[in-house]
Amino acid sequence: MKVVLTGGAGFIGSNLAHHWAARHPEDTVLVVDALTYAGRRESLADLNHRPGFSFLKGDITDPHVWDEALPGTDLVLHLAAETHNDRAIADPLVFVRTNVLGTAQLLEGCRRHDVPRLHHVSTDEVFGSLALDSPDRFDENSPYRPRGPYSASKASADHLVRAWSETYGLAYTLSNCGNNFGPFQHPEKFIPLAITRALRGGRIPLYGDGKNVRDWIYVIDHCEAVDLIAHRGQVGSTYLVSAENELSNLEVLRRLLALLGTDWKIVEHVTDRPGHDRRYALDPGRLKAELGWQPRFTFDEGLEATVEWYRAHETWWSPLLAPS
Ligand SMILES: NC(=O)c1ccc[n+]([C@@H]2O[C@H](COP(=O)([O-])OP(=O)(O)OC[C@H]3O[C@@H](n4cnc5c(N)ncnc54)[C@H](O)[C@@H]3O)[C@@H](O)[C@H]2O)c1
C-alpha cells in the first residue's frame, strides 16, 4: 500500500511515521512537508534509509505538489497544519492559508488522482469551550463552535473534507483529538516548554490562573488510534480520540515539577491568552466500542517517558529554543 503522510516532519506526524514503519513495514510511505519552523528532517532521521520511505519537501497549498505525490496513492493521512494558538493570534492568515486553502488543494488533488481513502486529523478545539464546573463532554454530534483563528481554520478544514465527500464522493474518515504530548514536540508548546525551561534553569510561564483544563493524550496512543481509524473506521465517519485525562495546567505543572525535581519558584504567572478556552473534554466511546481502541499509557507514564526523552535529546531541542 502507498501511504502519503502530510506534516510528517512535525510532532505527531513524525511519531506516526515511526509508528507506521514499525507496524506496516510492507507499506511505502511518502512524507509531504514544507519544513516550516515546526517541521524537522531530524525527527525522521532514522527512517531515511529505510526501504519504502521517502520525503517530498512541498507546500500543501501548491497543486503541483499533489500531482507529484498522489498518483498511485492508496491512503492519505493529513496532518500538515499550522498549530500554535499564540502564533494564530499574532498572524491568523498563515493559518487560513495552510489549514483551509492547503486542505482544499489536497482534496482537489485527491479528486484528480482518484485517491481511494483519506484520514483527516483534527482537534477538539473545533467544538469550542466547556465550563469548568460542568460534567459535559464533546461527542461526534457536538456542534462546531470554534473561538479562535486556529480552531476556526481547523473547523473549516473539517467542513471541506465532509463537503468533498458529499459533493465528489471522497471516502474519508476524520478524528478530533485532545492535547498531545511526547517526543519530537516543538518547545513552544506547554509541556516541552516547561521541561526544556526547567532543564535549562529558566522560568516556566503559566497563563492566567492555570485552571484551564485540557484532555491530554500521549502521542503514541493517538498514532495507534489514527492507524485503526484509517484502516477500519467506517467511511464517512468521525471518531473522537481521548485518553480521558482531564487535567488543569496547574496539575500538569505540579506533576512535571515533581518529575523534574524542582519547585514552584520557577513558575511565572503571565497574562492570559485572549479568548483562551476554559475546558475541553472528549467522549471516546465510539472509538472504543467500534474499533476496540484503548490507550496504552497512563498520563503519568507518558509524562515520565516524555521528560526522559527531552533529557536525552537536548541536541534535538536546543536549536529550537527562542532567544532569551
Ligand atoms: N498537537 C496536538 O496536541 C494536536 C491535537 C489535536 C490535533 N492536532 C492536529 O494534528 C496535526 C499535527 O499537529 P502537530 O502538533 O504535529 O503539528 P506541528 O506544528 O508539530 O507540525 C505541523 C507540520 O506541518 C508542516 N506544515 C505546516 N504548514 C505546511 C504547509 N503549508 N505545507 C506543508 N507542510 C506544512 C510543518 O512543517 C510541520 O512539520 C495538525 O493537523 C493539528 O491540527 C494536534
The ligand as a Gaussian input file, in Angstrom:
#p B3LYP/6-31G(d) Opt

LIG

0 1
 N       -0.558000      18.716000      18.891000
 C       -1.781000      18.479000      19.357000
 O       -1.998000      18.428000      20.559000
 C       -2.921000      18.204000      18.390000
 C       -4.147000      17.808000      18.901000
 C       -5.196000      17.505000      18.021000
 C       -4.990000      17.634000      16.655000
 N       -3.797000      18.055000      16.184000
 C       -3.627000      18.157000      14.723000
 O       -2.632000      17.221000      14.349000
 C       -1.888000      17.710000      13.255000
 C       -0.405000      17.705000      13.587000
 O       -0.182000      18.534000      14.729000
 P        1.282000      18.712000      15.330000
 O        1.131000      19.099000      16.742000
 O        2.112000      17.538000      14.966000
 O        1.766000      19.984000      14.493000
 P        3.232000      20.558000      14.257000
 O        3.071000      22.046000      14.247000
 O        4.223000      19.945000      15.173000
 O        3.608000      20.056000      12.782000
 C        2.967000      20.541000      11.644000
 C        3.748000      20.072000      10.423000
 O        3.076000      20.585000       9.251000
 C        4.048000      21.155000       8.390000
 N        3.424000      22.238000       7.624000
 C        2.945000      23.427000       8.098000
 N        2.482000      24.172000       7.082000
 C        2.665000      23.431000       5.951000
 C        2.387000      23.679000       4.573000
 N        1.823000      24.825000       4.151000
 N        2.693000      22.709000       3.682000
 C        3.274000      21.542000       4.090000
 N        3.572000      21.277000       5.380000
 C        3.271000      22.216000       6.287000
 C        5.156000      21.674000       9.303000
 O        6.382000      21.806000       8.606000
 C        5.184000      20.597000      10.378000
 O        6.061000      19.554000      10.014000
 C       -2.447000      19.104000      12.946000
 O       -3.365000      18.990000      11.891000
 C       -3.137000      19.504000      14.236000
 O       -4.207000      20.396000      13.995000
 C       -2.753000      18.348000      17.008000

